Amino acid sequence: MNQQSLFRNRTFMLLLIAGIFAVVGFSMFLTTTTWYVVTVLGSASSLGLVLIAATLPRLLMMVFGGILADKYKKTTIMFGTNLTQSMLLFTIFMLVHNETMTLGILVILAGVFGMLDAFYGPASSSMIPKIVEKFQLQRANAYFQGVDQVSFIVGPIFAGLLMETVSISASYLVATVLVFLSALVIFPPFIKEAPAENQIKQSPLKDLREGISYVRKSSYLLTGMIVLITLNFFVFGALQIAIPLLVDVHGGTPINLSYMEVSLGLGMVASTGVLSVVQIKRRGLTSLLGLFAALAAMLVFSYAPNLIFLTGIVFLIGFSISFVFIPFFTAAQENTENRLMGRVMSIIFLAMNGFDPIAYGLVSMLVAVDVSIQLILLGFGIAGLLVAFAVLIKAKSYVRS
């Protein structure tokens, strides 16, 4: 592979463009769904149920998605995933537009939508080290994450404006079109992808065991996954439910929800911009410091007095988050064999997101028994800090790396 600029790498740019369409569409779906459940269906506990449905099947299929990513062309997997997701989004649009959507149907469709993402995630993340040089990995990851976060900014803005000026169903329709465009851009004939690296003929169970064995032998990967679990459970998982609830508590509207989502995204964009320029050498230490910063901001966020203050603090949380996972992902990609990349990345994603449904369920349950969302966030922040301090004390090799 020639040492060319990432922006002159045709395959990289097509993946980047496809990612823009897909993430804008997905973030619109997420923002629209959270508002629809809280306001139209009128139940905070229902929001937790829908989010669990969107994540649990995804987690159950995640490792299988990694096995497929190692055995088949990744562009084919991503194309099929996006095309099917666009069909599901169109179904949701029709049901909401015709006012025939029910909580049960939304739970089922959200579950299938999330399950499909189990195939897209490992394929896309394991594609990056396949198409760029090793010395470009941190920059490539930063660009991908930066584009993702810009897309997460644009998506909620579009969703908020459409819901306020047109309708909730219009937001779903635009999301459908964008995800379909992502499928067109990633259409396999447009991308000359090399054959899959894993040509070993063995059962999926043996493929899975090989991936798990590889991860278990690496103390760096195991410690890094604990850091990611802590971030996602105590910070990101809680925020997914807390943000729309806090907007509602403070008397906000859909556009205020968009501002909050945008602020989170802007923080992540700012930090990915830094990481696209500054090469991080001590990646383990950087990811742990990012976790401490996110949890500290979470404690302040828990008792912010108004929407303006909340929007500012959520920016700081977003800024910290990128410093947790980009250095770790880059180190994992650099040191993993290509033929195992899909399985290793899927196991990392599984560990990172596996506790999300528990976080959603726990927060929703506490809200249902009249525990204030501010007190819940405070408790999550303190518990997360205790875990982070334990890693700092016990995992010396990770901190030194």
N, C-alpha and C positions, 0 to 999 in steps of 0.2 A: 504493500500500500504506500503510495507517495505521501510525503509529509506536506500535504496541502492544507490551506486554511479550511477550517470547519465550514465556513460559509461558501466554499467552492466545492464542498463534498455534496454531490447531488443527492445521494441516498440520505445523508444526514438532514439535508434541507427538506426533503419530502416528508421525512418522519416528523420534523419540527412543525411543518405546516399542518400535517394530519393531526398532530397533537393539539395545535391551536383550536382547530374546529371541534375536536372531540372534547377537550376540556371546557371550552366555552359552553358547548351543548350540555355537558354533564353538570357544570356548576349552575346553569340555568335550571336544569331538572331538579337539582338538590334544593336551591333557593325557593323555587316555585312550590315544590312538594312540602317543605317545612312550613311555608306560609299557608298553604292550602289546608294542611292537617290542623294547624293551630287555630286558624280563623274560620274556615268553612266547616271542617269536621268538628272543631271546637273542643279538642281534648289534648292536653299536654301529654298524658300517658299514651295516647295514640301515636304521637310523634316518636316516642321511644320504640313502640311496636314496629312502626314502618322502618325506622333506621335499623333495627335488629334484623328485620326481614331482608333489608338490602345488603347487610353485611354477613350474616351467618352462612347462607348458601355459598357466598363468595369465598369464605374461609374454608368451607368444607371441600371446595373444588380447587383451591389454590395450588396445592402440591401437584395435583393431576395436570393443571395448566402448565406447571414448570416442566413436567415430564414431556408433554407435547412440544413445548418450546425447544427442547433439546433434540427431538426426533424429527420435527417437520419444519418447513420454512416459516419463519416468524411473521413475514408479511402476509402469508395466507391466513394465519391464525388471527392477526389483527384486522384484516379486511372482513373476514367472516363475522368476527365479534361486533365490529361497528355497524355492519349492515343489519344484523339481527337486532341490535340495540335501537337502531333508528326505527325499525318496524314496531318495537315495543313502545317507543315514545309516541309514535303516531296513534297507537291503540289508546294510550293514556289520554292523548289530546282529544280523540273522538269521544271518549267516555265523559271527560270533564266538560267538553263543549256541549254535549247533549244532556248534561246533568244526570247521568246514569252511573257515575262512579260511586262505589261504596268502599268502606274501609277494607273489607275482605278482599275485594278485587285489587285495590291499591297495594295491599300487602303482598299478594301473589306476584303481581307484575314487578314490584320493587325487588322481590326475591330473585326472579329470573334475570332482571337487569343486573343485579349485583353478581349473580353467579357467572354471567358472561364476562364480567370484568376480571374474573379469576384467570381467564385465558389471555386477556389483553395485557395485563400488568407484567407477568413474567416474560412474555414475548418481547414487549417493548424495552424493558430494562436490560434483558440479556442481548438485545440487538445492538445496543450502544457500543460495547467493547468489540463487537464483530465488525464495525464499520469505521472506527477511529483508532488512531495510535494510542498506546498506553499513556504517553506523556500528555495526551489531550483529554484523558478521561475526566479529570476534575472539571475542566472547562466545559466539556460536552455535557456533563451532568448539571453543571450550573446553568448553562444555556437552556437545557430542557426544563429544569425546575423554574427558571426565570420566566420562560414562555408559559409554563403551566400557571404560574401565579398571576402573570398579566392576564391570562385567559380567565382565571378565577376572579379577577377584578372586573373584566368586561362582562362576564356572564351574569353576576348579580345585578350589575347596573342595567343591562338589557332586561333582565327578569323583573326588576323593580319598576322600571319605566313602563314596560308592557302591562304589568298587572295593574298599575295605577291609571294608565291612559287607555288601555284596550280591555284586556281581560286576562284571567289566569290561564285560560285555554290557549290564548295567543302566545303566551310564553312557552307553553309546551310545544306548540307548532314550530316556533323558531328553533327550539332545541332539537327537534326532529330533523329539520333541514340541515343544521350544522353537523350533526353526527353522521348523516348520510354523506355530506361532502367529505368528511374525514375518511369514510370508506372508499370514496372515489379516488382520493389522493393516494391512498395506500394500496390501491389496486395492484396486485402482484406483477402484472406485465410491465408496469411503470418502473419497477425497481429490480435491478439485477442483483438478487441476493444469492450468495454462494450456498451450496448444499449444507444441510445440517451437519454439525461436527460429530454428533453421537451416532456412529454407525454400528455400535455393538447391539447384537440381537439378543435381547433378554426381556423377561416379563416386566410389566410396569411395577410390580412389587419389588423386584430386584433393583430396578432403576431408582425407586423411592428409597430403598435401604442404602444404596450407594450414596445418594445425596445426603441422607441423614447422617451416615457414618462420616462423611467428609466434614460436615459442620461440627459434629460432636468432637472431632479431633482438634478443632481450632478454638483455643481459649479466647482469641480476639473476636471471632464471630459470635461466640456464646455471650461474651460480656457486652458486645455491641448490641445484640438483640435485647438484652435486659434493659439497656439504655433506651432503645426504641420503644419497647413495651411500656416503660415508665412514662415516656413522652405521650404516647398515644392514649394510654388509659387515663392518666391523671390530668392531662392538659387537653389534647385534641378531642378525645372522646367526650369529655364533659362539656367542652365548648360547643360541640355540634347541637346539643340540646339547650345549653344555657343561653346562647345568643338570641334565638327567636323568643325564648321565654322572657329574657330581660328586656328586649324591645317591647314586648307586650306589657310587661310590668310597668315600664316607664311611659306607657301611652304612645308608643311609636307607631309608625305606618310601614308598609312594605319598603318605602324608600329608605327609612332608617335601618331596616334589616340589610338593605343593599350597602349602605354606608359602612356598617359593621363588617360585612364580608369583604368589602373593598379594602378596608383598613388592614384586616388580617393579611390579605393578599399583597398589599403594598409593602408591608413589613417583610414578607418573604421575598418579594422582588428586590428590595434594597439589599438584603443579605446575600441573595444569589448573585447580584451584581458585584458585590465585594469578592465573593468566591470565584467568580469568572476571571478576576484579575490577580488576586493574591493566592499563591500556591501554599496550601497548608501542609506542613511537614509532620507535626504531632497531631495526627487525626483523631486518635482516641481521646486525648486530652481536650481537643477542641469540641468534640461531640458532647463530652461530659459537662464542659463549661456552658455550652449552649443549653443543655438540660437544666442546669442550675438557674440560668437567666430566665428561661421560660417559666419555671415554677415560681420564681420570685415575682415575676410580673403577674402570674396567676393570683397570687395572694393579694396584690394590690387591686387587681381586677374584681376580686370577689366582693369588695365593698365600695366600688366606685359609685359616687352619688348620683350621676346623671348620664344620659346617653353620649354627651360630648366627651366626658372623661372616659367612659367605657370605650369609645371609638379610638381614643388616643392610646389607651393601654393595650388594646388588642393589636395595635400596630407593633408594639414592643414584643408581644408574644410571637407574632409572625416573624419578626426579625430574628428572634432567637431560634426558631424551629429549624431553619435551613442549616444553621451551624451544627445541628445534631445529626441530621441524616445524610447530607451531601458528603462530608468527609468520610463517614462510615461506608456508604455505598461505594465511593471511589476506591477505598482500600480493599473492599470485598471483591470488586470487579477486577482490580489489578492482580490479585493473588489467587484467583479461582481459574481452574482449567476451563477453556471454552466449552468443552463437551459437557461440563457439569453446570454451566452458568445458569441455565433456566431453572434447574432444580434448586440450586443454592439460593438464587434470588427469590424463588417462590417460597422457600422455607423462611427466609428473612422477612418477606412480606406477611407470611402467615403468623410469625411470632409478633411482628409489629402490630398487626391488626386483629389478632386473635382475641384480644381482650376488649375490643371496641363494643361488641354486643353486650358484654357484662357491664361496661361503663354506662351504655345507654339504658340498660335495664335497671341498674342500681340508681342512677340519677332519676329516672322516671318513677321508680318505686318510692324514693324519698320525697319527690315532689307530690306524689299522690297521697302521702300521709302528712302533708302540710309542713314539711321541712322547707325552709326558704332556700331558693336557689343560691343566694349569696353564701349561706352557711355551708351548703354542699360544696361549693367551689373552694371555700376556705379549707374545709377538711381534706379535699382532694389535693390541694396545694401542699399542705403540711405533710401528708402521707407520702407524696411524691418526693419531697425533699429528704425525708428519712431514707428512702430507697437510694437516692442519688448519693447521699453521704456514705451509705454502706458500700456502694461501688467504689467511691473514692478511697475508702480505707482498705477494702479487701482486694481490689483488682489493680495492683500496682503496675503490672506489665501493660495493662490497657492504658493507664494514665500516662505511662512513659512513652507510649507508641505515637 
